[in-house]
Amino acid sequence: MIISRIKLTNWKNFQDVDVDLASRVFVVGANASGKSNFLDVIRFMRDIVKQAGGLQYAVGQRGGVSKIRCLSARAKPGVAIELFLAENENSSKPTWRYFLSFKHSGGGIFEKHATILEEKVIDLKGVVVAYRKEGNKEEDNETLKFTLLEQPNSNQKFRDIYHFLQETQYLHIVPQLVRDSESYLLTANKEDFYGRNLLDRMNRTNKITRDSYLRRINEVLQLAVPQLKNIDFIIDKKTGVPHLEAIYEHWRAKGAKQQESQFSDGTLRLIGFIWALLDGQETILLEEPELYLHTAIVTQLPEFIYKLQRRKGRVRQVIISTHSYDILNDKGIGGKETLILIPSKEGTKIKTALNFKEVKAYLDQGFTMAEAVIPKVAPSNIQQMLELNQE
């Protein structure tokens, strides 16, 4: 399945959003426009269903409802999220619709928490298979702290949504964390989006699959990283800590070996990026994959992603946040695949590129997405930066 549409009310930067998503999505906007916050909606839903998660956990991880609720919300007290899940981007109807709204409760002598205002699940035929609302006689302050989605005894009829969100992935590799072997011991067998447990995930993958993934990674690295001959996965016999070990062509006959602590930032990002695309079937969120990578590599990423997401007879949804001209300059990126974020005093607006007349006009004339979009999302007065007093 893919997330075919998202509707938001009062979520962080976004006062009101209703946008369709393709199987490959590029989320584009200026710094602080809300690219990460848009991806975080899906991470939030993932936090609700993950092991040891739940609504209160997901809200708490983000500092409470007051930190989630849009500053432009005005009189509307709640935050609302609606996900439409479809078999693919060409499906005429969503397989599932899941709606959740919640508000802040507590304060003073009472513990702060989120209270559900409404929760609804609708199936392919339009039948409401689950519905609850604040004020119903069967609900109280305690039951409204927990979604039906997170409870196995309550989500039997729509467990497909539960499993889909559980398998959704997010990746934003921080190379410094991958290099730190001590952080591996802290995060082993735990979920981590920033790369500290990348090696642990490799270790928990069965050897046949891991070797297959590493072969694909090696094929790319041998093209992208000068002198790199091969990367292998090893376990330190003394500590039991897994490592990546690379062999570089060298004046010595057997070459020179290095472990991940000596890899460049770009090499580590590229390894994590490819592994994430290979590992899993459901929607994956990639935060600025261009970071630390050479321009020549970045320009290949859109087509590379397109090919990798079409593996094993199905299409895996990939949602990418970026403001890279080199990524968006790929002529294969379509107007339906690109979401443009435009900040305003009433919150950030988000639409597909084709919904902006001037952008569509550029695309119709044969310009690339980068040429059509980057000038639109650039800070309007940034050229005045050079006019500032330097004394």
Backbone torsions as a table, in degrees:
resi	resn	phi	psi	omega
1	MET	NA	163.3	172.6
2	ILE	-132.0	162.6	171.3
3	ILE	-85.2	107.6	-173.2
4	SER	-90.1	-18.1	-178.4
5	ARG	-160.0	145.6	176.3
6	ILE	-131.7	132.9	172.6
7	LYS	-120.7	134.1	-177.8
8	LEU	-132.4	144.6	170.9
9	THR	-131.7	121.0	174.6
10	ASN	62.4	32.3	176.9
11	TRP	-93.5	106.7	175.0
12	LYS	49.7	-116.5	-178.1
13	ASN	-67.5	-17.1	-164.9
14	PHE	-106.9	115.8	177.0
15	GLN	-78.5	-39.2	-176.9
16	ASP	-153.5	119.3	-178.0
17	VAL	-134.6	138.4	170.8
18	ASP	-148.2	103.5	-171.6
19	VAL	-141.7	141.5	176.9
20	ASP	-86.9	148.5	179.7
21	LEU	-122.5	138.8	175.4
22	ALA	-90.6	-174.1	177.9
23	SER	-76.8	-24.1	171.4
24	ARG	-124.9	124.8	-173.8
25	VAL	-129.1	132.3	173.4
26	PHE	-111.2	118.3	-179.8
27	VAL	-98.8	114.5	-169.1
28	VAL	-122.4	135.9	176.8
29	GLY	-176.2	169.8	178.5
30	ALA	-69.8	169.9	175.1
31	ASN	-57.5	137.0	177.3
32	ALA	66.7	17.2	178.3
33	SER	-81.2	-19.0	176.9
34	GLY	120.7	17.1	-179.4
35	LYS	-60.2	-49.4	-179.9
36	SER	-66.6	-36.0	179.6
37	ASN	-66.6	-32.7	177.0
38	PHE	-68.3	-45.3	176.6
39	LEU	-62.8	-30.7	-176.1
40	ASP	-68.7	-18.9	174.0
41	VAL	-59.2	-44.4	-178.6
42	ILE	-72.1	-37.1	175.6
43	ARG	-63.6	-37.9	178.3
44	PHE	-60.1	-47.1	178.8
45	MET	-64.5	-35.8	176.4
46	ARG	-63.9	-39.3	179.6
47	ASP	-66.4	-29.2	179.2
48	ILE	-65.7	-39.0	-172.3
49	VAL	-98.8	-10.0	-175.5
50	LYS	-73.6	162.1	179.5
51	GLN	-59.4	133.7	-176.8
52	ALA	65.1	18.5	177.7
53	GLY	-99.0	-141.8	-178.0
54	GLY	125.6	168.3	-178.3
55	LEU	-59.3	-46.9	-177.1
56	GLN	-64.9	-37.0	176.5
57	TYR	-64.1	-47.9	-177.5
58	ALA	-60.8	-42.7	178.5
59	VAL	-68.6	-43.4	-179.5
60	GLY	-61.9	-36.3	178.6
61	GLN	-62.9	-21.0	-178.0
62	ARG	-108.0	13.6	173.8
63	GLY	87.3	10.3	178.9
64	GLY	101.1	166.1	-177.6
65	VAL	-61.0	-35.3	-177.8
66	SER	-62.5	-28.1	178.5
67	LYS	-84.9	-20.1	179.3
68	ILE	-86.3	-40.5	-173.5
69	ARG	-63.2	131.8	-177.7
70	CYS	-59.3	138.0	179.5
71	LEU	-67.0	-18.5	178.9
72	SER	-95.1	12.2	-173.7
73	ALA	-65.7	-28.6	-178.7
74	ARG	57.9	-120.6	-171.4
75	ALA	-81.4	-15.6	-177.9
76	LYS	-73.6	118.1	-173.7
77	PRO	-80.6	-26.6	-169.6
78	GLY	-98.3	166.6	171.7
79	VAL	-112.3	135.4	-178.0
80	ALA	-130.9	139.8	178.1
81	ILE	-131.8	132.6	173.1
82	GLU	-132.0	123.2	178.3
83	LEU	-108.4	136.4	173.7
84	PHE	-110.8	120.1	-179.4
85	LEU	-109.1	128.7	-178.8
86	ALA	-128.7	162.2	179.2
87	GLU	-64.5	-37.6	176.5
88	ASN	-160.6	178.0	-174.6
89	GLU	-72.3	-12.2	179.5
90	ASN	-96.8	0.9	180.0
91	SER	-65.6	135.7	-178.6
92	SER	-75.4	-26.6	179.5
93	LYS	-134.1	149.5	175.2
94	PRO	-71.5	144.4	175.4
95	THR	-70.8	-37.9	-179.9
96	TRP	-141.2	148.1	167.9
97	ARG	-126.0	129.2	178.2
98	TYR	-124.1	125.8	-179.7
99	PHE	-120.9	135.0	177.3
100	LEU	-141.3	129.2	170.5
101	SER	-129.3	145.4	-176.9
102	PHE	-150.6	162.6	-179.3
103	LYS	-137.4	170.7	176.7
104	HIS	-80.3	138.7	174.8
105	SER	-136.3	159.9	178.5
106	GLY	91.9	-168.8	-175.2
107	GLY	117.0	160.0	-176.3
108	GLY	70.4	-124.9	179.9
109	ILE	-84.7	-5.7	-179.2
110	PHE	-99.6	142.7	-179.3
111	GLU	-65.7	135.8	177.8
112	LYS	-73.7	139.9	177.8
113	HIS	-160.8	176.7	175.7
114	ALA	-98.2	138.9	176.1
115	THR	-117.3	131.2	-179.7
116	ILE	-71.7	129.3	174.0
117	LEU	-90.9	-39.7	-178.9
118	GLU	-160.0	143.3	174.5
119	GLU	-141.2	131.9	-176.1
120	LYS	-144.8	140.9	175.7
121	VAL	-128.2	128.6	-179.3
122	ILE	-124.6	135.6	-177.4
123	ASP	-93.3	-174.7	-175.3
124	LEU	-58.1	-33.7	-178.0
125	LYS	-85.3	0.6	-179.0
126	GLY	85.9	9.5	-179.9
127	VAL	-82.5	132.7	176.2
128	VAL	-79.1	108.6	-176.7
129	VAL	-93.1	-13.5	175.6
130	ALA	-155.9	137.0	178.4
131	TYR	-155.0	135.2	174.6
132	ARG	-149.9	155.9	-176.2
133	LYS	-152.6	144.9	175.5
134	GLU	-57.7	134.2	-179.8
135	GLY	103.4	-17.8	175.1
136	ASN	-64.3	143.9	-172.7
137	LYS	-65.7	-24.1	-179.5
138	GLU	-85.5	-1.4	180.0
139	GLU	-106.8	149.0	173.5
140	ASP	-141.8	-175.6	-175.3
141	ASN	-60.9	-28.7	-178.9
142	GLU	-81.4	-45.6	-178.5
143	THR	-64.5	-30.7	-177.6
144	LEU	-79.7	5.1	173.0
145	LYS	-87.6	-13.5	-172.8
146	PHE	-125.6	133.6	175.8
147	THR	-77.6	153.8	171.7
148	LEU	-64.6	-32.2	-177.1
149	LEU	-59.8	-36.1	-175.7
150	GLU	-84.9	-6.2	-174.9
151	GLN	-106.1	112.9	-178.1
152	PRO	-56.2	-31.7	-179.5
153	ASN	-79.9	-6.2	-179.4
154	SER	-114.7	-14.6	-173.7
155	ASN	-106.4	17.4	-175.9
156	GLN	-56.6	-40.0	-175.6
157	LYS	-73.9	-19.2	-178.7
158	PHE	-134.2	39.0	-177.9
159	ARG	-67.9	-17.0	174.8
160	ASP	-57.7	-38.2	179.1
161	ILE	-66.1	-44.0	179.2
162	TYR	-57.0	-49.4	-178.5
163	HIS	-68.2	-39.3	178.7
164	PHE	-58.7	-48.7	-178.2
165	LEU	-68.6	-34.9	177.5
166	GLN	-61.3	-35.4	-176.0
167	GLU	-89.9	-3.8	175.6
168	THR	-67.2	140.6	-177.1
169	GLN	-122.4	154.5	175.2
170	TYR	-133.9	139.0	179.6
171	LEU	-140.1	130.2	172.8
172	HIS	-147.3	77.8	-172.1
173	ILE	-60.5	127.6	171.3
174	VAL	-105.7	105.0	-172.5
175	PRO	-53.5	-37.3	-177.3
176	GLN	-60.4	-31.8	-179.4
177	LEU	-76.7	-33.9	178.0
178	VAL	-67.0	-35.8	-178.3
179	ARG	-69.4	-25.1	-172.1
180	ASP	-83.1	101.5	-177.3
181	SER	-64.8	-27.6	179.0
182	GLU	-66.6	-34.9	-179.9
183	SER	-69.1	-23.8	175.1
184	TYR	-60.9	-43.4	-178.5
185	LEU	-65.1	-29.1	-179.4
186	LEU	-78.2	-29.6	-172.2
187	THR	-113.5	2.9	-180.0
188	ALA	-57.0	134.8	-180.0
189	ASN	67.3	13.0	176.7
190	LYS	-116.5	156.6	177.5
191	GLU	-75.6	136.8	178.9
192	ASP	-153.2	127.1	-175.2
193	PHE	-93.3	-5.8	-169.8
194	TYR	-110.4	11.5	169.6
195	GLY	103.1	-9.0	-178.2
196	ARG	-64.0	-31.2	-179.5
197	ASN	-108.0	18.9	175.7
198	LEU	-56.1	-44.4	-179.8
199	LEU	-68.2	-33.6	177.1
200	ASP	-66.5	-40.2	177.6
201	ARG	-63.4	-39.9	176.3
202	MET	-62.7	-40.6	-178.4
203	ASN	-65.1	-35.1	-178.3
204	ARG	-82.7	-9.6	176.4
205	THR	-81.2	136.6	-177.7
206	ASN	-61.5	150.4	-169.3
207	LYS	-58.7	-40.7	-178.6
208	ILE	-62.0	-46.8	179.0
209	THR	-66.2	-44.8	-179.7
210	ARG	-59.5	-45.0	179.9
211	ASP	-63.6	-36.4	177.6
212	SER	-64.1	-45.1	178.3
213	TYR	-63.4	-42.6	-178.6
214	LEU	-64.7	-32.9	176.4
215	ARG	-62.7	-42.3	178.1
216	ARG	-65.2	-41.6	179.3
217	ILE	-63.6	-42.5	179.3
218	ASN	-62.5	-36.7	179.1
219	GLU	-60.2	-40.0	179.3
220	VAL	-74.5	-46.2	-176.5
221	LEU	-62.7	-35.4	179.1
222	GLN	-65.0	-23.0	175.4
223	LEU	-89.0	-32.3	-171.4
224	ALA	-93.9	-27.4	-173.1
225	VAL	-115.1	114.6	-178.2
226	PRO	-56.7	137.0	175.6
227	GLN	69.7	-4.7	179.5
228	LEU	-73.2	126.5	-177.3
229	LYS	-99.6	-40.6	-177.0
230	ASN	-167.4	145.3	172.1
231	ILE	-117.7	134.0	-179.9
232	ASP	-128.0	162.7	179.3
233	PHE	-106.2	125.7	-178.3
234	ILE	-132.7	162.2	175.6
235	ILE	-117.8	128.6	175.9
236	ASP	-66.8	120.4	-175.2
237	LYS	-66.5	-26.0	-178.2
238	LYS	-83.6	-44.8	-173.9
239	THR	-101.5	-19.0	-175.9
240	GLY	77.7	5.8	-179.0
241	VAL	-82.6	130.4	178.1
242	PRO	-76.1	151.5	178.6
243	HIS	-141.9	156.4	165.9
244	LEU	-96.9	134.2	-179.1
245	GLU	-125.7	124.8	-178.3
246	ALA	-108.5	144.9	172.3
247	ILE	-111.6	123.8	178.2
248	TYR	-106.7	139.8	175.5
249	GLU	-61.6	135.1	-168.5
250	HIS	-149.8	168.9	178.0
251	TRP	-65.6	-22.6	174.1
252	ARG	-72.4	148.7	-176.2
253	ALA	-59.2	-38.1	-177.6
254	LYS	-95.8	7.1	179.3
255	GLY	76.6	-173.5	-179.4
256	ALA	-118.4	139.5	-178.0
257	LYS	-102.7	142.6	174.0
258	GLN	-138.6	149.7	172.7
259	GLN	-105.3	174.8	-170.9
260	GLU	-57.6	-25.5	179.1
261	SER	-63.7	-18.6	-179.2
262	GLN	-106.7	-1.6	-179.6
263	PHE	-72.3	153.0	175.5
264	SER	-72.7	161.7	177.4
265	ASP	-57.9	-43.8	-178.2
266	GLY	-63.9	-39.4	179.5
267	THR	-63.5	-45.3	179.9
268	LEU	-65.1	-41.5	178.2
269	ARG	-62.5	-42.2	-177.7
270	LEU	-67.0	-40.1	177.2
271	ILE	-61.4	-50.1	-179.9
272	GLY	-61.9	-39.5	-179.3
273	PHE	-62.6	-48.9	-178.5
274	ILE	-68.4	-41.9	179.1
275	TRP	-58.3	-44.7	-178.3
276	ALA	-61.5	-39.9	179.6
277	LEU	-67.7	-31.7	-179.2
278	LEU	-82.1	-30.8	-169.7
279	ASP	-94.7	96.1	177.7
280	GLY	124.7	169.8	-176.4
281	GLN	-124.8	-25.9	-175.0
282	GLU	-90.7	-177.3	-174.4
283	THR	-52.5	136.5	177.2
284	ILE	-124.7	138.0	179.9
285	LEU	-107.9	125.1	-179.1
286	LEU	-118.1	120.6	-177.9
287	GLU	-94.0	112.7	175.7
288	GLU	42.7	66.3	-177.6
289	PRO	-64.3	-13.2	-178.1
290	GLU	-76.2	-13.7	-175.2
291	LEU	-59.1	135.7	176.3
292	TYR	71.9	-1.3	-176.0
293	LEU	-100.1	147.5	177.8
294	HIS	-66.7	147.7	-178.9
295	THR	-53.6	-39.1	-178.4
296	ALA	-62.4	-31.2	177.0
297	ILE	-78.4	-43.8	-176.8
298	VAL	-57.9	-39.6	-178.0
299	THR	-64.8	-20.2	-179.5
300	GLN	-88.9	-12.8	-171.1
301	LEU	-61.5	-44.3	-177.7
302	PRO	-57.7	-47.4	180.0
303	GLU	-70.3	-35.2	177.9
304	PHE	-62.0	-44.8	177.2
305	ILE	-62.3	-44.2	-179.3
306	TYR	-56.6	-42.3	-178.5
307	LYS	-73.3	-42.4	-177.2
308	LEU	-70.1	-30.2	-178.1
309	GLN	-75.5	-10.9	178.6
310	ARG	-105.9	66.5	179.6
311	ARG	-118.8	155.4	173.0
312	LYS	58.9	33.5	172.6
313	GLY	74.2	15.6	178.3
314	ARG	-148.1	170.1	-179.2
315	VAL	-110.7	122.3	178.0
316	ARG	-92.3	130.0	-179.7
317	GLN	-72.4	133.4	178.4
318	VAL	-126.9	123.5	179.6
319	ILE	-115.6	121.8	-170.5
320	ILE	-121.7	127.4	170.7
321	SER	-93.5	136.7	-177.6
322	THR	-163.4	155.7	162.7
323	HIS	-134.4	31.8	-178.9
324	SER	-84.6	120.9	175.9
325	TYR	-61.6	-39.2	-176.0
326	ASP	-65.4	-38.3	176.4
327	ILE	-67.3	-48.3	-174.0
328	LEU	-74.6	-8.5	-179.5
329	ASN	-80.4	-2.4	177.6
330	ASP	-68.3	126.7	-175.7
331	LYS	-70.2	-13.7	-179.1
332	GLY	-82.8	-6.5	-178.9
333	ILE	-79.7	123.5	-176.5
334	GLY	-96.3	164.6	-178.5
335	GLY	-65.7	-30.0	178.3
336	LYS	-76.7	-16.1	-178.4
337	GLU	-88.5	-11.4	-171.1
338	THR	-112.3	124.1	174.9
339	LEU	-103.0	129.9	-178.4
340	ILE	-110.1	129.7	179.7
341	LEU	-104.4	125.7	179.8
342	ILE	-124.0	109.9	179.3
343	PRO	-67.8	146.7	174.4
344	SER	-147.0	174.8	179.4
345	LYS	-67.0	-20.1	179.9
346	GLU	-104.4	25.0	179.5
347	GLY	100.7	165.3	-178.9
348	THR	-75.2	133.2	174.8
349	LYS	-94.3	144.2	179.1
350	ILE	-137.7	126.6	-179.9
351	LYS	-143.6	161.6	171.8
352	THR	-70.5	155.7	-176.3
353	ALA	-57.2	-35.3	-177.4
354	LEU	-69.0	-14.2	178.6
355	ASN	-86.6	-1.3	172.8
356	PHE	-104.2	114.7	-173.9
357	LYS	-56.1	-43.5	-176.5
358	GLU	-68.7	-34.9	177.8
359	VAL	-68.8	-45.7	178.7
360	LYS	-59.2	-39.1	-180.0
361	ALA	-62.2	-42.7	177.0
362	TYR	-62.3	-46.1	-178.9
363	LEU	-63.4	-38.9	178.9
364	ASP	-64.1	-25.9	179.1
365	GLN	-86.8	1.9	176.0
366	GLY	96.1	4.8	176.8
367	PHE	-72.1	154.0	176.8
368	THR	-78.2	167.2	178.7
369	MET	-60.0	-38.0	179.2
370	ALA	-61.0	-45.8	-178.7
371	GLU	-66.5	-31.4	-178.0
372	ALA	-83.8	-32.2	-168.7
373	VAL	-105.2	-42.2	-174.0
374	ILE	-54.8	-45.1	177.3
375	PRO	-61.4	-30.9	-177.6
376	LYS	-71.7	-34.4	-176.8
377	VAL	-95.7	-1.9	178.9
378	ALA	-71.0	144.9	175.1
379	PRO	-55.2	131.4	-170.0
380	SER	-64.1	-30.8	-175.8
381	ASN	-114.4	22.7	-173.4
382	ILE	-63.6	-26.6	-179.7
383	GLN	-63.4	-21.2	179.3
384	GLN	-72.8	-9.1	176.5
385	MET	-56.6	-36.2	-178.3
386	LEU	-75.9	-12.9	-178.7
387	GLU	-93.8	-4.4	-179.1
388	LEU	-67.6	148.3	178.8
389	ASN	-66.4	122.6	-177.0
390	GLN	-91.9	-1.2	-178.0
391	GLU	-81.1	NA	NA
